[in-house]
Amino acid sequence: MAVADHFLITCEHGGNRIPTRYRDLFSGCEALLRTHRGYDPGALVLARELAEALAAPLFVSTTSRLLADLNRSLGHPRLYSEATRDTPLAVRREILERHYLPYRNKVETAIAAATEQGSRVIHISSHSFTPVLDGAVRSADIGLLYDPARRGEVELCRCWQTHLQALAPELKVRRNYPYTGSSDGLTAYLRRRFPADVYVGIELEINQKHALPGGRRWRAFRGRVVEALRLATAGQQGLQDSIGQGTSD
């Protein structure tokens, strides 16, 4: 019997808002909050469009990653930024309890509920990356991050890449770039919580050079990303259905 897919979209770095009670910690960091260090430009609007196209639940944060990075695990050296890492322990714990844990727990609970009902969860975590980092130019328009040891993630990213290249051959699509899909992140954490047959976790990385100018080209770019994923997941579901039904001579 084929397993139904349940889509879930998240955006951990959707904005650069700092809650009022912590704004004093960021005095002098206002310019930093407006850079790629403060948030992922373009990631939020793309996450919303993916969720709408797939009729998927959407979990987003518009609080800056510089308060506490929702895409880092507890204990990671970059969980806190230079503005928060040296604050008293009580303040850091409060930030975790107010902002970090509620978000992560909601996502994990939603995935658990779907898998308990017999669904396979396809989780797309929407991000973007700066075109140049430490003087090095990033040579991709789109990155698809996954764990090479998990077959479902490999297959989905290959299929998504194929459809992207068909719809937008001018775009350079790379897998596990500009980061490795198995490095620390929310999807990596969730892979430890859920087996590969019920959880597929992909980080989508968009080059910010497409998002920052805005306008018609950016809208068209997003449309191709969304349509390619829709086609890729439809193809995967069709394959699952044929396997579930079997064949006869």
N, C-alpha and C positions, 0 to 999 in steps of 0.2 A: 504494500500500500504506500502510495506517495505521501511524503510529508509536506504539509502546507508551509509556505514561507510567510513569515511575519516580519515586515520591515520596520526599522526603528532608526531615526535620524537624530544625531546630537551635534551640538556646536559648543565646545568648551571655551572658546576664545572669541565670543561674538561681540564684545564691546569693551570699552575702556572706562566704565563707570567705577568710581570709588565711593562706597557708602559714607555718609556724613561722619559717622563716628570714627572713621580711620583717615579722614582727609589730611589731618595734621601730619601724619606719617609721610605724606607725599608732597610736602612743601618743597618746592625746588625741582620736583620731578614732573611738572606739568607737560613739558615738551616731550619727555620720554613716554608718557602715556599716549601720546598721539602717534608714536612710531609702531613698527611691527613688534616691538617689545611689549607694548601695552595691549595689543589685540591683533586679530587676524582680519585685515580688511577683506571684504567680499565673502567671508565664510558664512555669515549669518543669512544674508539674502539667498545664497545658494542652498543652505540647509532648509530654509523655508520652502523654496521651490521644489526641492527633492521630496520633502514631506508631502507637499500638496499633490505632486505627480503620482506618488506611490500610495497615497492615502495612509500615510504612516504617522505614528505618534512622534512628536518633536520635543526634544529637551534642549534648552539653550541657556547659556549664561551670558549676561552682558556686563558682568563685573570683571574688571581688568585681571588678567593673569598675573599682574604684578602684586596683587594682594595675596593670592595663593593660586598656584597653577593647577587647575582641575585636571590637566592631562599629565600630571606627575603623581607618582605613588608616594605614600607616606614614607618619610625618611630619605627621599631623593634630595640631593644637594640643591636642586633648583626648584623645589616645591615653593619656597619663599624667595622673594626678590631682595635686592639690596635695600629696599625701603622697609621690609618687614622681617628679615631674617634675624636682626639683632634686637628686636623688640622683646619685652619680657615674655617668659613662657606662658603666662596667663593670657596675654594678648594673642599669641599665636594659637593657643588652644581655642580661644573664643572664635577666631577666624575660621578654624577648622569646623567648629560646631555650628557656626552660623551660615557658612558659605560652601565649604568644601564637601563635608560629609552629606548634607542634605541632597546636593546635586548627584553625587556619585551613587548614593543609596537609592535614589529614585530611579536612576537608569538601571541599576542592577536588579531592583525589585520588578521593574517592568519586563525585563528579559526573563527573569525566573518565572513570572506569571505566564508568559507566552509559551515557554518551553514545557511548563507543567500541563498545558492544554494540548501538547502534542505538536507544536509548531517548531520549525527551525527559524531562528532569528537571524536576519541579515541586518547588521548594524553598520551604518555609514556615519563616520565621524568627520564633519566638515571643517577643513582648515585651509590656511593659505600661507605661502612662504615669501619672504623678501627676495627680490630678483638678484641682489648682490649681498653677500655676507662675508665680512672680513676681507673685502677686496676681490673675492671670487664670484664670478658670474655663474648663476645656476642655469644649467643648460636643459631646461624643460619648461613646458607650459603647464603640464598636469602631471602629478605624481600619484600613483596608486600604491598604498602601503599595506602589506599583508604578511602573514607568517608562512614562509615557504614549506613548512612542515604540515600545514593544514590544507588538504586537497580542495575543499570547498572554496577557500579564499584564493588559492592559485587559479582555479577554474574561472571564478567570477571576475578576477582582475584581468585575466587573459581575454575573456569575452568582452569586458567593458572596453579594454584597450582596442580590440579589433573594431568594435562599433564606433569608437571615437575616431579612429584613423579613417574609417569609411566616411563618416559624416564631416570630418574636418581634417583632411590630409595635411593641411598646412601646420597643424599643431604637433608639437613633439610631446608624446606621452611616454613616460618612463615608469617602470615598476620598481618599488622600493627605492625611490629617490624623491626628494633630497635626503631622506632619512631611511633607515631600515625599518621594516614593518614589525620586527620582533623586538625593537628597543622599547624602553619604558614609555608607557602611555595608557590611556583608559582601555583601549582594545586589548593591549597586552595583559593588563590586569584581569579583564573579563575572560580571556582565554583560560586563565588559571581557575576560573570559577565554573566554566561551562565547557563540556566536551565539544569536539569539532563537529560531531554530527548534528548538534542543535544550535551552535553559535558560529556565525561567520562575521568577523570584525574587520572592517576595511577603513583605513584613514584616507580620505580624499584630500590631496594637497593641490591648491591652485596657485599659480604664480601671480603675485600681487600686481604685476605690471598690467594685467588684464582688468583687474578690479578698480584700481586707483583712478584711471581716467573716466570711468563710468560711461554712460551713453549707449548708443545703439550697438556698437561692437561688443561691449560687455554683456548686454542682454542676449545677443546672439550666441556668445560664448557659453553663457549659462544654459541656454536652451539646448545646445549640442551635448553638454555634459549630462543634463537630465535625460534627454532622449536616448543617449547611448546606454545609460544605466537601465532605463526602462526596457530597451531591447535586449540587453544582456540578461536581465533577471527573467524576462519572459521566456527567453531561450532556455535558461536553466530550469525553469518550472516545467517547460514542455518536456525536457529530458527526464526530469524526475517522474512526470506522469507516465511516460512511456515505459520507464523501468518498473514503476509500480503496477502497471497493467499487464506487463509481460508481452510476449509475442506468441503467435500461433502459426503453424504451417498449414 
